[in-house]
Amino acid sequence: MIEVNQLSKAFGAKVAVNQLSFTVRQGEVLGFLGPNGAGKSTTMRMITGFLPPTAGSVKVCGFDIVEDPIAAKRKIGYLPEAAPSYADMTVLSFLKFSAELRGLSGSDIKKAVRRVVDLTFLDSVLGQDIETLSKGYKHRTCLAQSLIHDPEVLILDEPTDGLDPNQKHEVRQLIKRMGETKTIIFSTHILEEVEAVCDRAIIIDRGNIVANGTPAELKSSADLAGSVVMTLRAREGSDIQTIQQQVAARPGVLRSEIIMADGARLVLRARPDRMKLQGGSLSGPLAEWAVQHDLGLEDIRVEEGRLDDVFRALTVTDAASQQAKNQARAEAAAEGAQA
């Protein structure tokens, strides 16, 4: 339904999007993640035809967004970041106007308006001027206009921005329901939305794709994913360091570390050697070993990866490296100037 091929966008010397390629199939909800300035909104604007690409191509339902823009845009519903609207229109008049722009007429307008009002819970504000609405209701009104023509493809830039927790839940559930039949790309800074709604997620950083996979696949790549945390009640006189070293020497353990040592209670983390385990788990063998050696095993659990850990590892570290490089360049330039 969406084919992005080697898509790039440069603003002068700055490359905002760098040769992105990905596809999105029908009935798939794709989360688009990245830090501020990563190129998410620019990519979405190119997919919708709002911005022309510097290089590469986008096809929506088989139509090239540059070569056949009208046919492609008929298939798209777009909610831009900080979506604009006409402040002096009522919600009802704005939705009717949006329906007319989309080529609807007569009774079809009334049906379309009724459908999106029910979907986005706008009944109570239909007669209000948009300028009098809260930020949340303004955003929901703009979301409703993106749905007015029942599009096959939805591009939603921060669709829960400005909503209260209840409204966020409603929009997430709406996206999930629509994702059963439509193709949806939505950007978000809220990682829990990815787990709650998305079939797949792409993380973009400085215009490049740095991760692409299901939420489960991304979580499994986290540094602590698959680590085993053991709580032991060691015997009197036991050497804590020796126990930690013994755990580290067990098959499939990359290394171990002491999380807490409080009297006789010892909490250890064993990190897996994923190459040796090949998808297996440490928990069973470690539990059996601890029981055999009478180490007083009280609890054992396997840590799940966290999306925010993956996100930080792929973006914050790179950003820190870039900052260090920029600082080094600045210092070198200063030294050159002094010389």
C-alpha atoms as one frame of an Amber mdcrd trajectory, in Angstrom:
protein
   0.000   0.000   0.000   2.939   2.342   0.694   6.295   1.933  -1.037   9.109
   4.287  -0.044  12.255   3.881  -2.128  15.561   5.690  -1.455  13.665   8.767
  -0.264  15.803  11.824   0.529  15.201  15.450   1.393  17.820  18.191   1.670
  17.305  21.776   2.780  20.379  23.457   1.368  23.401  21.686   2.850  21.342
  19.970   5.550  20.157  16.445   4.723  16.958  15.927   6.733  16.053  12.511
   5.272  18.696  10.214   3.846  17.734   7.444   1.382  14.908   5.865   3.376
  13.357   2.673   2.015  10.454   0.733   3.546   7.020  -0.635   2.703   3.738
  -0.812   4.607   1.104  -3.412   3.762  -2.672  -3.288   4.051  -3.936  -3.816
   7.579  -0.600  -2.800   9.123  -0.039  -0.076  11.712   3.499   1.287  11.517
   4.891   3.389  14.344   7.390   6.034  13.269   9.757   6.945  16.089  12.707
   9.253  16.529  14.026  12.178  18.552  13.093  15.747  17.692  14.642  16.737
  14.381  15.167  13.154  13.248  13.191  13.634  10.007   9.858  12.019  10.918
   7.570  14.895   9.942   9.603  15.625   6.800   9.218  11.995   5.716   5.455
  12.087   6.338   5.133  15.328   4.376   6.876  13.709   1.411   4.693  10.585
   1.609   1.572  12.767   1.478   2.903  14.990  -1.309   3.049  18.075   0.901
   6.807  18.328   0.236   8.580  17.193  -2.951  11.506  14.813  -2.368  15.032
  15.752  -3.329  15.541  12.167  -4.522  13.768   8.822  -4.410  10.103   7.947
  -4.805   6.882   7.212  -2.930   3.978   5.128  -4.182   0.603   5.056  -2.436
  -1.726   2.259  -3.540   0.411   1.974  -6.683   0.259   5.703  -7.579   3.459
   7.750  -7.581   2.975  10.754  -5.310   4.953  13.042  -7.676   3.899  11.713
 -11.078   0.233  11.036 -10.219  -0.462  13.171  -7.126  -4.247  13.503  -7.373
  -4.835   9.747  -7.600  -2.402   9.103  -4.740  -3.822  11.821  -2.466  -7.371
  10.515  -2.935  -6.216   7.422  -1.052  -4.676   9.337   1.859  -6.026  10.811
   5.059  -3.470  13.158   6.626  -3.251  14.585  10.127  -0.217  16.889  10.169
   1.642  17.974  13.270  -0.072  21.024  14.816  -2.850  20.583  12.241  -4.333
  23.860  11.009  -8.028  24.617  10.702 -10.379  27.587  10.176 -10.870  29.205
  13.573 -14.099  31.040  12.657 -15.862  27.881  11.389 -17.940  25.649  13.619
 -16.838  22.041  13.918 -19.821  20.950  11.823 -19.214  23.477   9.037 -15.492
  22.588   8.936 -16.254  18.875   8.572 -18.837  19.546   5.846 -16.319  21.757
   4.051 -13.669  19.016   4.341 -16.119  16.487   2.892 -16.848  18.770  -0.083
 -13.101  19.187  -0.704 -12.887  15.401  -0.847 -15.540  15.271  -3.563 -18.515
  14.194  -1.452 -21.950  15.710  -2.034 -25.583  15.523  -0.926 -26.488  12.806
   1.555 -22.948  11.384   1.388 -21.674  14.456   3.245 -24.175  13.972   6.048
 -23.308  10.275   6.363 -19.569  10.978   6.346 -19.860  13.704   8.989 -21.989
  11.481  11.215 -19.479   8.637  10.903 -16.407  10.696  11.869 -18.228  12.537
  14.657 -19.115   9.190  16.214 -15.556   7.911  15.733 -13.921  10.935  17.349
 -16.585  11.788  19.970 -17.291  15.337  18.754 -21.054  15.400  19.323 -20.885
  17.819  22.254 -18.954  20.520  20.319 -20.460  20.340  16.815 -21.972  23.812
  17.054 -18.935  25.527  18.577 -16.480  27.735  16.711 -13.135  25.984  16.410
 -11.328  28.919  18.057 -13.314  28.281  21.274 -12.312  24.609  21.523  -9.754
  23.159  23.897  -6.487  21.935  22.377  -7.705  18.343  22.652 -10.983  19.005
  20.815  -9.202  21.004  18.110  -6.908  18.047  17.537  -9.827  15.607  17.420
 -11.584  17.861  14.897  -8.524  17.737  12.648  -8.342  13.970  13.102 -11.981
  13.756  12.018 -11.240  15.673   8.777  -8.490  13.161   7.930 -11.083  10.364
   8.148 -13.950  12.136   6.363 -13.494  10.331   3.015 -12.826   6.920   4.626
  -9.298   6.682   3.144  -7.366   3.457   2.610  -4.149   5.017   3.953  -3.767
   7.178   7.054  -0.712   9.310   7.828  -0.988  10.620  11.385   1.688  12.911
  12.841   1.464  12.852  16.654  -2.258  11.882  16.698  -2.537  11.952  20.513
  -0.751  15.276  20.986  -2.590  17.526  23.436  -5.118  14.891  24.506  -5.853
  13.949  28.096  -5.257  10.307  29.195  -8.854   9.248  28.461  -8.793  10.839
  25.014  -5.419   9.245  24.257  -6.870   5.850  25.104  -9.855   6.469  22.809
  -7.622   7.505  19.884  -5.305   4.531  20.396  -8.246   2.165  20.343  -9.573
   3.892  17.215  -6.214   3.493  15.448  -6.080  -0.151  16.450  -9.577  -0.819
  15.083  -8.937   1.044  11.834  -5.606  -0.747  11.461  -7.453  -4.023  10.878
  -8.390  -2.857   7.376  -6.439   0.342   6.660  -2.749   1.097   6.237  -1.578
   3.477   8.962   1.661   5.299   9.685   1.743   7.390  12.821   4.555   9.153
  14.599   4.736   9.385  18.355   7.094  10.169  21.218   5.078   7.928  23.547
   6.692   4.497  23.439   3.814   2.760  25.226   1.639   3.654  22.224   3.904
   1.571  20.013   3.405  -1.536  22.159  -0.328  -0.878  22.496  -1.130  -0.184
  18.848   1.646  -0.971  16.356   2.319  -4.095  14.340   5.762  -2.761  13.463
   7.956   0.208  14.317  10.721   2.122  12.567  13.193   4.216  14.543  14.750
   7.066  12.581  17.707   9.161  13.704  19.213  12.095  11.805  17.358  11.054
   8.663  18.416   7.395   8.704  16.552   4.238   9.678  18.370   2.718  12.665
  15.820   0.000  13.554  12.873  -1.690  11.847  10.863  -4.524  13.390   7.923
  -5.585  15.516   7.778  -4.212  19.071   8.753  -7.667  20.348  11.752  -7.833
  18.000  12.922  -4.374  19.031  12.527  -5.175  22.741  14.489  -8.406  22.327
  17.454  -6.373  21.046  17.646  -4.357  24.282  20.821  -4.733  26.298  19.110
  -6.422  29.275  16.642  -8.539  27.276  16.847 -12.181  28.375  18.915 -11.403
  31.484  18.073 -13.525  34.508  17.724 -11.914  37.949  18.197 -14.351  40.848
  17.465 -13.694  44.520  19.502 -16.024  46.740  19.525 -16.572  50.497  23.144
 -17.604  50.865  24.334 -19.768  53.761  26.221 -18.126  56.602  29.839 -17.684
  55.701  29.223 -17.834  51.949  31.511 -15.714  49.825  29.306 -13.424  47.729
  32.053 -12.698  45.221  32.651 -16.415  44.723  28.943 -17.036  44.035  28.915
 -14.186  41.527  31.977 -15.637  39.772  30.389 -19.106  39.716  27.262 -17.697
  38.069  29.418 -15.897  35.512  31.116 -19.205  34.671  27.867 -21.075  33.945
  27.272 -22.111  30.289  25.485 -19.438  28.283  26.285 -16.616  30.736  28.159
 -13.695  29.226  28.764 -12.026  32.589  27.103 -11.545  35.955  26.760  -8.589
  38.270  25.650  -7.999  41.830  22.504  -5.868  42.011  22.160  -5.975  45.799
  23.894  -7.673  48.725  21.959  -7.173  51.961  23.107  -9.461  54.719  22.525
 -13.017  53.587  20.291 -12.001  50.683  22.011 -11.648  47.345  20.444 -10.404
  44.102  22.402 -11.213  40.956  21.872 -10.479  37.287  23.190 -12.972  34.726
  23.466 -11.559  31.216  23.029 -14.076  28.399  25.554 -14.908  25.721  23.048
 -14.789  22.871  25.404 -16.386  20.358  25.765 -19.499  22.517  22.160 -19.703
  23.675  20.674 -19.260  20.163  17.247 -18.298  21.436  17.323 -20.455  24.575
  16.835 -19.181  28.118  19.181 -19.133  31.103  16.449 -19.295  33.733  15.890
 -23.077  33.799  19.551 -24.145  33.933  20.434 -21.448  36.481  17.512 -22.343
  38.748  18.480 -26.016  38.638  22.107 -25.206  39.386  21.193 -22.920  42.329
  18.966 -25.604  43.877  21.615 -28.327  43.424  24.192 -26.176  45.201  21.827
 -25.217  48.024  22.137 -21.486  47.373  18.716 -20.700  48.859  16.988 -19.673
  45.648  14.065 -17.402  46.599  13.142 -15.924  43.243  14.194 -16.020  39.611
  12.848 -14.002  36.704  13.733 -13.200  33.121  13.971  -9.516  32.221  12.116
  -8.275  29.185  13.708  -5.696  26.965  12.303  -2.179  27.097  11.590  -0.039
  24.058  12.903   3.084  25.749  16.245   1.332  26.345  16.435   0.421  22.650
  15.424   3.951  21.645  18.084   5.558  23.836  20.780   3.136  22.740  20.124
   3.933  19.082  19.645   7.677  19.366  21.092   9.193  22.550  24.446   7.439
  22.162  24.721   8.547  18.555  23.742  12.066  19.511  26.423  12.112  22.209
  28.992  10.903  19.698  27.951  13.607  17.248  28.148  16.236  19.981  31.663
  15.067  20.847  32.651  15.251  17.177  31.196  18.757  16.862  33.034  19.852
  19.997  36.303  18.400  18.681  35.827  20.257  15.390  35.124  23.511  17.254
  38.235  23.092  19.416  40.342  22.326  16.351  38.983  25.401  14.594  39.717
  27.533  17.656  43.279  26.225  17.824  43.697  26.947  14.103  42.438  30.483
  14.580  44.855  31.072  17.459  47.741  29.704  15.372
